[in-house]
């Protein structure tokens, strides 16, 4: 039995284990960025803002996550102090920490100043996210571990969300924005330390030959149908109107939940998401990606419709736990598709592009969901969201998932003997 469990473990080598540790700790630190979110939401609600207006605020702060290809291009094309990843990592994690701590130390927090500094913090974190994902794709594809590495990343980011739910719920109950920002601002310093200790990157020369080779790779990728079909598919999936701030308003106004209990619900959902990520890691090595994608869409429809019976504390606990696990498996299937679709040499740029599409669709869905909640109410929002998710089924054959997965396996076989860059 022990040998069977050992075979299920995806990280069989010291290099793979070291990379998994690096990616996991950095993602945990990124996950703490959302610590102030519930406090921001309830403070704005107390000030009279609608659910749609709060969702718009978070859209402003999310703008840096929508231009992630710019960061990928910079790190792919323009080494900083002779390094493609490490130097940028140190700079941008320091920027995120500075912005977060500045937010905590401010005595006055006007709407636009708050949105601007929170966006600057997001800029630093989005850039470090691109660098982490570039390392993940560059090293994960040759090892056949993109799905497993992402499972570790997202298990850790949702592990952070468990703390965000408990601590953030308490801070929201007290309306304590200062402490929320100060705590969130400390965690990019952890990413800074990890970059300093774990990313041992060989110097890179900025020469014309390397520039031309990278440019050729980008031109070739831009001309490929698969990358744009995958981008469109991910956008359609994520743009399905979702709950976001609307659910907090429903929980507070209709169900009369306390902010502490809402935070606990978030922690329970995050704990379930960690379980989902741990399930996906071995699953991604044994099941065809197309099966996982189709299963993810079906689970998304059922999970969304379950929110029709989200009526009291008991149903909220059950639904948030079950949907947290299923939702994580669903999300990882789409992120695995994105990683496998990325062309070589420009992994940072194109994975960042696909993640910008993912983030843009997700944030746009929250804005649309917020205004639909304002205009139509909770039940119509759930039905519209489920119907949009269902419409993703007919798009799956257009994506050619089997061909993308076969190309990824071929690249892994060709690169198996190459060195691992960290």
Secondary structure, DSSP 4 states (H G I P E B T S, - for coil): -HHHHHHH-S--SHHHHHHHHHHHHHHHHHHGGGGGHHHHHHHHHHTT--HHHHHHHHHHHHHHHHTHHHHHHHHHH--BTTBSSHHHHHHHHHHHHHHHHHHHH-S---HHHHHHHHHHHHHHHHHHHHHHHHHHHHHHHHHT-HHHHHHHHHHHHHHHHHHHHHHHHHHHHHT-HHHHHHHHHHHHHHHHHHHHHH--PPP----HHHHHHHHHHHHHHHT-HHHHHHHHHHHHHHTS---THHHHHIIIIIS---HHHHHHHHHHHHHHHHHHHHHHHHHTTTS-HHHHHHHHHHHHHHHHHGGGG--SHHHHHHHHHHHHHHHHHHHHHHHHHHHHHPPTT-HHHHHHHHHHHHHHHHHHHHHHHHHHHHHH-HHHHHHHHHHHHHTTGGGHHHH-HHHHHHHHHHHHHHHTTSPPP-
